[in-house]
Amino acid sequence: MVTHAHEAPTGLLKRHKELILPMLDVVGLPHADEVEIVMVSENCTEIRPTERYVDGLALLRVDGEAVMAVIVEVQLRPDKDKLRTWPRYVGDVWDRYGVPTVLLVVTPDHRTASWASAPIDVGPAGTIEASVLSPDSMPVIDDAESYEGAEDYAVLAAFIHARGDHAPEILAALGDILARSPIEAAQSYAEDLFAVLPARARKIWEKIMTAAAHEYQTGLEYMFNSGKEEGRNEAAREIKTQALFVFLDARGLYVSDEVAERIRACDNVHILDHWIRKAATVTTAEALFD
């Protein structure tokens, strides 16, 4: 059954087709630097009795000529039927466009990544092997400044790492990135991510977004603080402060009134970043300040 958690990542790619290139970079697939990216019909069938659809299909073009096709499949769990359909997808796309064809599987699950990475034996003709974008290959984003202006990539990374131990710090960094983004874009990205997060990460994301929200209407609707630089900086500070409390709570560390007051009094986002990173390893909340 197709779920929102499956559809939302592909929707992100369709709205931000330029994501294809950094995705290829992460899995180590070479590509031309100056390319035109065209999202084409996901129907991998022309005149055939059964229609077959991929989640996303991108053509990379140089000077108007296709040089690579990228099939994107979002996979949340192993599915033995894909071991038959994926080779057909690759064959159909190759037949249609006649260019090197990449099967790129996107998954937030380690077990599914291991399963999808195994070569598919198609007999004497050889094997089909997917390139897999997963928590094992996707960099952990914990530094908002390095990814400012790359909100789409940061949202994708947050989706992929949402089930892991780094989820609180990644979501904190993403919240900071969105706090500095145009309000309409930030709201759209926040909704995209909210739809795909598992329960634990969604709870963290709600708390982070609530701290930055100017008005909270529904679980999917956020209006960020003033678009002025001062408002954005204040939103970033509030996001980091709330994220630190959420992270400490997730690790089961007691936060005294003195510690809480010191955290809330901090108006330096770089110090808050440092404390968030330390929160992953300290054994007491007081040790943040050592």
One Martini backbone bead per residue (centre of mass of N, CA, C, O) as a GRO file, in nm:
protein
  290
    1MET     BB    1   0.096   0.036   0.023
    2VAL     BB    2   0.052   0.369  -0.028
    3THR     BB    3   0.210   0.627   0.147
    4HIS     BB    4   0.305   0.927   0.269
    5ALA     BB    5   0.594   0.827   0.341
    6HIS     BB    6   0.636   0.759   0.033
    7GLU     BB    7   0.539   1.022  -0.128
    8ALA     BB    8   0.691   1.272  -0.010
    9PRO     BB    9   0.982   1.228  -0.122
   10THR     BB   10   0.893   1.235  -0.422
   11GLY     BB   11   0.770   1.518  -0.409
   12LEU     BB   12   1.033   1.663  -0.342
   13LEU     BB   13   1.177   1.586  -0.606
   14LYS     BB   14   0.972   1.713  -0.806
   15ARG     BB   15   1.010   2.009  -0.683
   16HIS     BB   16   1.346   1.926  -0.654
   17LYS     BB   17   1.540   1.816  -0.901
   18GLU     BB   18   1.835   1.904  -0.799
   19LEU     BB   19   1.872   1.656  -0.598
   20ILE     BB   20   1.998   1.442  -0.781
   21LEU     BB   21   2.301   1.517  -0.764
   22PRO     BB   22   2.359   1.478  -0.455
   23MET     BB   23   2.261   1.185  -0.457
   24LEU     BB   24   2.481   1.080  -0.647
   25ASP     BB   25   2.718   1.167  -0.470
   26VAL     BB   26   2.661   0.993  -0.218
   27VAL     BB   27   2.675   0.711  -0.402
   28GLY     BB   28   2.917   0.757  -0.622
   29LEU     BB   29   2.801   0.895  -0.892
   30PRO     BB   30   2.882   1.000  -1.186
   31HIS     BB   31   2.864   1.337  -1.341
   32ALA     BB   32   2.776   1.596  -1.496
   33ASP     BB   33   2.780   1.931  -1.413
   34GLU     BB   34   2.637   2.038  -1.684
   35VAL     BB   35   2.292   2.001  -1.638
   36GLU     BB   36   1.981   1.887  -1.736
   37ILE     BB   37   1.673   1.844  -1.557
   38VAL     BB   38   1.421   1.587  -1.623
   39MET     BB   39   1.099   1.517  -1.548
   40VAL     BB   40   0.929   1.220  -1.611
   41SER     BB   41   0.747   0.975  -1.674
   42GLU     BB   42   0.667   0.694  -1.459
   43ASN     BB   43   0.599   0.530  -1.708
   44CYS     BB   44   0.742   0.206  -1.812
   45THR     BB   45   0.516   0.199  -2.038
   46GLU     BB   46   0.390   0.148  -2.346
   47ILE     BB   47   0.317  -0.133  -2.526
   48ARG     BB   48   0.149  -0.285  -2.266
   49PRO     BB   49  -0.049  -0.476  -2.053
   50THR     BB   50   0.132  -0.355  -1.813
   51GLU     BB   51   0.167  -0.122  -1.579
   52ARG     BB   52   0.463   0.072  -1.482
   53TYR     BB   53   0.574   0.239  -1.182
   54VAL     BB   54   0.767   0.486  -1.070
   55ASP     BB   55   0.853   0.729  -0.846
   56GLY     BB   56   1.108   0.828  -1.028
   57LEU     BB   57   1.214   1.022  -1.333
   58ALA     BB   58   1.537   1.112  -1.463
   59LEU     BB   59   1.694   1.337  -1.689
   60LEU     BB   60   2.017   1.382  -1.822
   61ARG     BB   61   2.137   1.677  -1.989
   62VAL     BB   62   2.346   1.762  -2.280
   63ASP     BB   63   2.273   1.968  -2.515
   64GLY     BB   64   1.979   1.805  -2.525
   65GLU     BB   65   2.115   1.531  -2.440
   66ALA     BB   66   2.089   1.229  -2.323
   67VAL     BB   67   2.308   1.065  -2.053
   68MET     BB   68   2.091   0.998  -1.817
   69ALA     BB   69   1.910   0.771  -1.602
   70VAL     BB   70   1.688   0.809  -1.307
   71ILE     BB   71   1.572   0.580  -1.078
   72VAL     BB   72   1.330   0.632  -0.818
   73GLU     BB   73   1.310   0.450  -0.502
   74VAL     BB   74   1.094   0.410  -0.234
   75GLN     BB   75   1.195   0.215   0.064
   76LEU     BB   76   1.066   0.085   0.377
   77ARG     BB   77   1.079  -0.225   0.280
   78PRO     BB   78   1.096  -0.528   0.205
   79ASP     BB   79   1.034  -0.657  -0.147
   80LYS     BB   80   1.024  -0.923  -0.355
   81ASP     BB   81   0.885  -0.796  -0.608
   82LYS     BB   82   1.125  -0.595  -0.680
   83LEU     BB   83   1.316  -0.820  -0.802
   84ARG     BB   84   1.138  -0.799  -1.073
   85THR     BB   85   1.070  -0.492  -1.137
   86TRP     BB   86   1.344  -0.347  -1.150
   87PRO     BB   87   1.462  -0.475  -1.408
   88ARG     BB   88   1.226  -0.373  -1.584
   89TYR     BB   89   1.269  -0.077  -1.548
   90VAL     BB   90   1.553  -0.061  -1.665
   91GLY     BB   91   1.482  -0.183  -1.941
   92ASP     BB   92   1.266   0.026  -2.027
   93VAL     BB   93   1.445   0.280  -2.008
   94TRP     BB   94   1.663   0.186  -2.200
   95ASP     BB   95   1.473   0.142  -2.443
   96ARG     BB   96   1.371   0.441  -2.458
   97TYR     BB   97   1.672   0.611  -2.427
   98GLY     BB   98   1.969   0.480  -2.450
   99VAL     BB   99   2.091   0.507  -2.149
  100PRO     BB  100   2.230   0.519  -1.871
  101THR     BB  101   2.093   0.332  -1.586
  102VAL     BB  102   1.969   0.424  -1.267
  103LEU     BB  103   1.918   0.270  -0.947
  104LEU     BB  104   1.755   0.460  -0.684
  105VAL     BB  105   1.749   0.394  -0.342
  106VAL     BB  106   1.528   0.508  -0.079
  107THR     BB  107   1.613   0.480   0.280
  108PRO     BB  108   1.561   0.468   0.652
  109ASP     BB  109   1.660   0.156   0.649
  110HIS     BB  110   1.899  -0.072   0.715
  111ARG     BB  111   1.775  -0.341   0.620
  112THR     BB  112   1.678  -0.236   0.345
  113ALA     BB  113   1.954  -0.150   0.241
  114SER     BB  114   2.083  -0.430   0.240
  115TRP     BB  115   1.876  -0.562   0.051
  116ALA     BB  116   1.900  -0.350  -0.194
  117SER     BB  117   2.221  -0.401  -0.243
  118ALA     BB  118   2.169  -0.658  -0.368
  119PRO     BB  119   2.211  -0.841  -0.623
  120ILE     BB  120   2.028  -0.912  -0.921
  121ASP     BB  121   1.959  -1.214  -1.062
  122VAL     BB  122   1.908  -1.266  -1.434
  123GLY     BB  123   2.128  -1.450  -1.522
  124PRO     BB  124   2.330  -1.461  -1.798
  125ALA     BB  125   2.298  -1.139  -1.821
  126GLY     BB  126   2.324  -1.096  -1.502
  127THR     BB  127   2.302  -0.791  -1.311
  128ILE     BB  128   2.123  -0.591  -1.072
  129GLU     BB  129   2.222  -0.271  -0.919
  130ALA     BB  130   2.173  -0.074  -0.657
  131SER     BB  131   2.159   0.249  -0.537
  132VAL     BB  132   2.193   0.355  -0.187
  133LEU     BB  133   1.997   0.573   0.014
  134SER     BB  134   2.110   0.604   0.352
  135PRO     BB  135   2.227   0.613   0.673
  136ASP     BB  136   2.510   0.499   0.563
  137SER     BB  137   2.545   0.753   0.335
  138MET     BB  138   2.414   0.987   0.476
  139PRO     BB  139   2.475   1.271   0.600
  140VAL     BB  140   2.501   1.441   0.895
  141ILE     BB  141   2.298   1.712   1.002
  142ASP     BB  142   2.445   1.968   1.248
  143ASP     BB  143   2.493   2.229   1.045
  144ALA     BB  144   2.328   2.498   0.941
  145GLU     BB  145   2.532   2.681   0.784
  146SER     BB  146   2.616   2.462   0.560
  147TYR     BB  147   2.280   2.447   0.461
  148GLU     BB  148   2.218   2.713   0.364
  149GLY     BB  149   1.995   2.689   0.087
  150ALA     BB  150   1.948   2.349   0.145
  151GLU     BB  151   1.660   2.242   0.236
  152ASP     BB  152   1.600   1.987   0.069
  153TYR     BB  153   1.846   1.822   0.163
  154ALA     BB  154   1.782   1.838   0.470
  155VAL     BB  155   1.509   1.693   0.457
  156LEU     BB  156   1.612   1.429   0.341
  157ALA     BB  157   1.808   1.367   0.574
  158ALA     BB  158   1.592   1.361   0.797
  159PHE     BB  159   1.433   1.123   0.684
  160ILE     BB  160   1.668   0.912   0.684
  161HIS     BB  161   1.744   0.978   1.014
  162ALA     BB  162   1.473   0.958   1.197
  163ARG     BB  163   1.545   0.659   1.339
  164GLY     BB  164   1.788   0.769   1.481
  165ASP     BB  165   2.008   0.905   1.718
  166HIS     BB  166   2.037   1.192   1.542
  167ALA     BB  167   1.758   1.331   1.518
  168PRO     BB  168   1.760   1.577   1.714
  169GLU     BB  169   2.004   1.734   1.581
  170ILE     BB  170   1.894   1.743   1.294
  171LEU     BB  171   1.625   1.890   1.359
  172ALA     BB  172   1.757   2.136   1.481
  173ALA     BB  173   1.910   2.227   1.227
  174LEU     BB  174   1.660   2.247   1.045
  175GLY     BB  175   1.509   2.457   1.209
  176ASP     BB  176   1.725   2.675   1.165
  177ILE     BB  177   1.709   2.685   0.860
  178LEU     BB  178   1.398   2.761   0.843
  179ALA     BB  179   1.414   3.024   1.015
  180ARG     BB  180   1.593   3.156   0.757
  181SER     BB  181   1.353   3.127   0.578
  182PRO     BB  182   1.105   3.163   0.399
  183ILE     BB  183   0.796   3.119   0.510
  184GLU     BB  184   0.666   2.948   0.284
  185ALA     BB  185   0.894   2.742   0.256
  186ALA     BB  186   0.908   2.647   0.550
  187GLN     BB  187   0.621   2.535   0.564
  188SER     BB  188   0.650   2.324   0.340
  189TYR     BB  189   0.884   2.162   0.466
  190ALA     BB  190   0.746   2.098   0.736
  191GLU     BB  191   0.520   1.930   0.608
  192ASP     BB  192   0.683   1.719   0.463
  193LEU     BB  193   0.819   1.606   0.722
  194PHE     BB  194   0.577   1.543   0.904
  195ALA     BB  195   0.460   1.314   0.710
  196VAL     BB  196   0.737   1.109   0.745
  197LEU     BB  197   0.758   1.079   1.037
  198PRO     BB  198   0.801   0.921   1.303
  199ALA     BB  199   0.673   0.945   1.609
  200ARG     BB  200   0.923   1.040   1.769
  201ALA     BB  201   1.021   1.259   1.566
  202ARG     BB  202   0.756   1.418   1.552
  203LYS     BB  203   0.758   1.516   1.842
  204ILE     BB  204   1.017   1.678   1.818
  205TRP     BB  205   0.930   1.858   1.579
  206GLU     BB  206   0.692   1.995   1.719
  207LYS     BB  207   0.856   2.132   1.942
  208ILE     BB  208   1.043   2.294   1.762
  209MET     BB  209   0.820   2.446   1.599
  210THR     BB  210   0.671   2.573   1.837
  211ALA     BB  211   0.911   2.754   1.928
  212ALA     BB  212   0.900   2.911   1.628
  213ALA     BB  213   0.614   2.992   1.639
  214HIS     BB  214   0.365   3.231   1.578
  215GLU     BB  215   0.153   3.015   1.457
  216TYR     BB  216  -0.065   2.745   1.561
  217GLN     BB  217  -0.299   2.529   1.395
  218THR     BB  218  -0.165   2.257   1.302
  219GLY     BB  219   0.030   1.983   1.246
  220LEU     BB  220   0.087   2.137   0.939
  221GLU     BB  221   0.079   2.447   1.055
  222TYR     BB  222   0.314   2.715   1.004
  223MET     BB  223   0.420   3.028   1.150
  224PHE     BB  224   0.668   3.224   1.143
  225ASN     BB  225   0.845   3.449   1.238
  226SER     BB  226   0.972   3.713   1.157
  227GLY     BB  227   1.147   3.799   0.859
  228LYS     BB  228   1.334   3.936   1.012
  229GLU     BB  229   1.643   3.901   1.131
  230GLU     BB  230   1.572   3.917   1.429
  231GLY     BB  231   1.349   3.704   1.421
  232ARG     BB  232   1.522   3.471   1.311
  233ASN     BB  233   1.729   3.460   1.541
  234GLU     BB  234   1.523   3.403   1.763
  235ALA     BB  235   1.416   3.143   1.640
  236ALA     BB  236   1.683   2.990   1.648
  237ARG     BB  237   1.721   3.001   1.954
  238GLU     BB  238   1.456   2.857   2.030
  239ILE     BB  239   1.510   2.595   1.882
  240LYS     BB  240   1.771   2.513   2.029
  241THR     BB  241   1.662   2.513   2.312
  242GLN     BB  242   1.439   2.303   2.269
  243ALA     BB  243   1.620   2.080   2.154
  244LEU     BB  244   1.789   2.038   2.408
  245PHE     BB  245   1.559   1.947   2.591
  246VAL     BB  246   1.468   1.710   2.416
  247PHE     BB  247   1.736   1.555   2.419
  248LEU     BB  248   1.763   1.517   2.725
  249ASP     BB  249   1.493   1.369   2.757
  250ALA     BB  250   1.557   1.131   2.558
  251ARG     BB  251   1.813   1.047   2.759
  252GLY     BB  252   1.718   1.081   3.070
  253LEU     BB  253   1.802   1.370   3.179
  254TYR     BB  254   1.835   1.568   3.439
  255VAL     BB  255   1.682   1.901   3.489
  256SER     BB  256   1.752   2.160   3.650
  257ASP     BB  257   1.683   2.480   3.724
  258GLU     BB  258   1.972   2.585   3.674
  259VAL     BB  259   2.011   2.464   3.393
  260ALA     BB  260   1.761   2.583   3.256
  261GLU     BB  261   1.837   2.882   3.303
  262ARG     BB  262   2.105   2.877   3.145
  263ILE     BB  263   1.989   2.797   2.874
  264ARG     BB  264   1.777   3.031   2.843
  265ALA     BB  265   2.003   3.266   2.871
  266CYS     BB  266   2.113   3.187   2.606
  267ASP     BB  267   2.217   3.395   2.301
  268ASN     BB  268   2.417   3.173   2.171
  269VAL     BB  269   2.407   2.961   1.905
  270HIS     BB  270   2.691   2.828   1.926
  271ILE     BB  271   2.662   2.723   2.212
  272LEU     BB  272   2.409   2.557   2.163
  273ASP     BB  273   2.541   2.371   1.958
  274HIS     BB  274   2.750   2.257   2.154
  275TRP     BB  275   2.543   2.136   2.354
  276ILE     BB  276   2.398   1.947   2.160
  277ARG     BB  277   2.645   1.770   2.100
  278LYS     BB  278   2.703   1.693   2.403
  279ALA     BB  279   2.420   1.553   2.461
  280ALA     BB  280   2.511   1.271   2.327
  281THR     BB  281   2.742   1.202   2.585
  282VAL     BB  282   2.649   1.285   2.840
  283THR     BB  283   2.552   1.198   3.190
  284THR     BB  284   2.490   1.505   3.248
  285ALA     BB  285   2.368   1.821   3.232
  286GLU     BB  286   2.610   1.968   3.372
  287ALA     BB  287   2.830   1.871   3.155
  288LEU     BB  288   2.783   2.090   2.936
  289PHE     BB  289   2.975   2.316   3.102
  290ASP     BB  290   3.277   2.182   3.091
   0.00000   0.00000   0.00000
